[in-house]
């Protein structure tokens, strides 16, 4: 936190800000919020894509007599987050 160190503040304020940053970074590493968010969004987009294919009866759902059965069988191939 060199920027805060250059400002004329009490050392306790600078140390407190640094401690807050360290605690927040530790929580981020512990709970993996960024990785979870990326996995969540990629799964949501993949499911949205499958929904549009299903509703339009396109792709693997087009020539099938039972598109519901194909949709259910594709669930097994879904990422872990979607299960």
FIVOBA-782586 format. One record per residue: residue in one letter; x, y, z of N, C-alpha, C in turn; chain. Coordinates in nm, 2 decimals. Each point is the difference from the previous one (the first is absolute). Layout:
res,nc1,nc2,nc3,cac1,cac2,cac3,cc1,cc2,cc3,chain
A,X,Y,Z,X,Y,Z,X,Y,Z,A
...
This chain:
res,nc1,nc2,nc3,cac1,cac2,cac3,cc1,cc2,cc3,chain
X,0.08,-0.12,0.00,-0.08,0.12,0.00,0.09,0.12,0.00,A
X,0.08,0.02,-0.10,0.09,0.11,0.00,-0.07,0.13,-0.02,A
X,-0.11,0.01,-0.06,-0.08,0.12,-0.02,-0.04,0.05,0.14,A
X,-0.06,-0.08,0.08,-0.04,0.04,0.13,0.11,0.04,0.09,A
X,0.12,-0.06,-0.02,0.12,0.03,0.08,0.05,0.14,-0.03,A
X,-0.02,0.05,-0.13,0.04,0.13,-0.03,-0.09,0.11,0.05,A
X,-0.12,-0.03,0.03,-0.10,0.10,0.06,0.04,0.02,0.15,A
X,-0.02,0.12,0.04,0.04,0.03,0.14,-0.11,-0.05,0.10,A
X,0.00,-0.13,0.02,-0.09,-0.06,0.10,0.07,-0.07,0.11,A
X,-0.07,-0.02,0.11,0.06,-0.07,0.11,0.04,-0.14,-0.04,A
X,0.11,-0.06,0.05,0.04,-0.13,-0.04,-0.11,-0.11,0.03,A
X,-0.08,0.03,0.10,-0.10,-0.10,0.04,-0.11,-0.01,-0.11,A
X,-0.03,0.11,-0.07,-0.09,0.00,-0.11,0.05,-0.08,-0.12,A
X,0.12,0.02,-0.03,0.07,-0.07,-0.11,0.00,-0.15,0.03,A
X,0.04,-0.03,0.12,0.01,-0.14,0.04,-0.14,-0.07,0.00,A
X,-0.10,0.08,0.05,-0.14,-0.05,0.00,-0.05,-0.03,-0.14,A
X,0.02,0.09,-0.10,-0.04,-0.02,-0.13,0.07,-0.12,-0.06,A
X,0.13,-0.02,0.03,0.07,-0.11,-0.05,-0.05,-0.13,0.05,A
X,-0.04,0.00,0.13,-0.05,-0.12,0.06,-0.14,-0.04,-0.06,A
X,-0.08,0.10,-0.03,-0.13,-0.02,-0.06,0.02,-0.07,-0.14,A
X,0.10,0.05,-0.08,0.03,-0.05,-0.13,0.04,-0.15,0.01,A
X,0.09,-0.03,0.10,0.05,-0.13,0.02,-0.12,-0.10,0.03,A
X,-0.08,0.05,0.09,-0.12,-0.09,0.04,-0.09,-0.02,-0.11,A
X,-0.03,0.10,-0.08,-0.09,-0.02,-0.12,0.06,-0.09,-0.10,A
X,0.13,0.02,-0.03,0.07,-0.09,-0.10,0.00,-0.14,0.05,A
X,0.02,-0.02,0.13,0.00,-0.14,0.06,-0.14,-0.06,-0.02,A
X,-0.11,0.08,0.03,-0.13,-0.06,-0.02,-0.03,-0.03,-0.15,A
X,0.05,0.08,-0.09,-0.02,-0.03,-0.14,0.07,-0.13,-0.04,A
X,0.12,-0.02,0.05,0.07,-0.12,-0.03,-0.07,-0.12,0.06,A
X,-0.05,0.02,0.12,-0.06,-0.11,0.07,-0.13,-0.05,-0.06,A
X,-0.09,0.09,-0.04,-0.13,-0.03,-0.05,0.00,-0.01,-0.16,A
X,0.10,0.04,-0.07,0.01,-0.01,-0.14,-0.12,0.07,-0.07,A
X,-0.03,0.12,0.04,-0.12,0.06,-0.06,0.01,0.02,-0.15,A
X,0.12,0.04,-0.05,0.02,0.03,-0.14,-0.01,-0.13,-0.08,A
X,0.06,-0.11,0.04,-0.01,-0.12,-0.07,-0.14,-0.06,0.00,A
X,-0.07,0.02,0.11,-0.14,-0.05,0.01,-0.09,0.09,-0.10,A
X,0.03,0.13,0.00,-0.08,0.08,-0.09,0.02,-0.03,-0.15,A
X,0.12,-0.03,-0.03,0.03,-0.04,-0.14,-0.06,-0.13,-0.04,A
X,0.00,-0.10,0.09,-0.06,-0.12,-0.02,-0.15,0.01,-0.01,A
X,-0.06,0.08,0.09,-0.14,0.03,0.00,-0.05,0.06,-0.13,A
X,0.07,0.10,-0.05,-0.04,0.07,-0.12,0.02,-0.09,-0.12,A
X,0.11,-0.07,-0.01,0.01,-0.09,-0.12,-0.10,-0.11,0.00,A
X,-0.04,-0.05,0.11,-0.11,-0.10,0.01,-0.13,0.06,-0.04,A
X,-0.03,0.13,0.05,-0.12,0.06,-0.04,-0.01,0.03,-0.15,A
X,0.11,0.04,-0.06,0.00,0.02,-0.14,-0.02,-0.13,-0.08,A
X,0.06,-0.10,0.05,-0.02,-0.13,-0.07,-0.14,-0.05,0.01,A
X,-0.06,0.02,0.11,-0.14,-0.04,0.02,-0.09,0.08,-0.08,A
X,0.03,0.13,-0.01,-0.09,0.09,-0.09,0.01,-0.04,-0.14,A
X,0.12,-0.04,-0.05,0.02,-0.05,-0.14,-0.08,-0.12,-0.02,A
X,0.00,-0.10,0.09,-0.08,-0.12,-0.01,-0.15,0.03,0.00,A
X,-0.04,0.10,0.08,-0.14,0.03,0.00,-0.05,0.05,-0.13,A
X,0.08,0.09,-0.06,-0.03,0.05,-0.13,-0.01,-0.10,-0.11,A
X,0.10,-0.10,0.01,0.00,-0.11,-0.10,-0.13,-0.08,0.02,A
X,-0.03,-0.03,0.13,-0.12,-0.08,0.03,-0.13,0.07,-0.05,A
X,-0.01,0.13,0.03,-0.13,0.07,-0.03,-0.01,0.01,-0.15,A
X,0.11,0.02,-0.07,-0.01,0.01,-0.15,0.00,-0.14,-0.07,A
X,0.01,-0.10,0.08,0.01,-0.14,-0.06,0.11,-0.01,-0.10,A
X,0.11,0.05,0.03,0.12,0.01,-0.09,0.11,-0.09,0.06,A
X,0.10,-0.02,-0.08,0.11,-0.08,0.05,-0.04,-0.14,0.03,A
X,0.05,-0.05,0.11,-0.04,-0.14,0.04,-0.15,-0.02,0.03,A
X,-0.07,0.10,0.02,-0.14,-0.01,0.04,-0.09,0.00,-0.13,A
X,0.05,0.03,-0.11,-0.07,0.02,-0.12,-0.06,-0.13,-0.06,A
X,0.08,-0.10,-0.02,-0.05,-0.12,-0.06,-0.05,-0.10,0.10,A
X,-0.01,0.03,0.12,-0.04,-0.10,0.10,-0.15,0.00,0.02,A
X,-0.06,-0.12,0.02,-0.14,-0.01,0.03,-0.03,0.04,0.15,A
X,0.11,-0.02,0.08,-0.02,0.04,0.14,0.12,0.09,0.04,A
X,-0.01,0.13,-0.02,0.11,0.09,0.03,0.02,0.01,0.15,A
X,-0.11,-0.03,0.08,0.02,0.00,0.15,0.10,-0.10,0.04,A
X,-0.01,-0.12,-0.06,0.09,-0.11,0.04,0.15,0.04,-0.03,A
X,0.02,0.07,-0.11,0.13,0.04,-0.03,0.05,0.11,0.10,A
X,-0.09,0.09,0.03,0.04,0.11,0.10,0.04,-0.06,0.13,A
X,-0.08,-0.10,0.05,0.03,-0.07,0.12,0.13,-0.07,0.00,A
X,0.03,-0.07,-0.12,0.13,-0.07,-0.01,0.11,0.09,0.00,A
X,-0.02,0.12,-0.06,0.11,0.10,0.00,0.03,0.06,0.14,A
X,-0.09,-0.02,0.09,0.03,0.05,0.14,0.12,-0.07,0.06,A
X,0.02,-0.13,-0.04,0.11,-0.07,0.05,0.14,0.06,-0.04,A
X,0.00,0.07,-0.12,0.12,0.06,-0.05,0.02,0.14,0.05,A
X,-0.10,0.05,0.08,0.01,0.14,0.05,0.12,0.01,0.10,A
X,0.05,0.12,0.02,0.10,0.02,0.10,-0.05,-0.03,0.14,A
X,0.09,-0.02,0.09,-0.04,-0.03,0.14,-0.09,0.11,0.06,A
X,0.03,0.12,-0.03,-0.08,0.11,0.06,-0.15,-0.01,-0.03,A
X,-0.03,-0.05,-0.12,-0.14,-0.01,-0.04,-0.08,-0.11,0.06,A
X,0.07,-0.10,0.06,-0.06,-0.11,0.05,-0.05,0.02,0.14,A
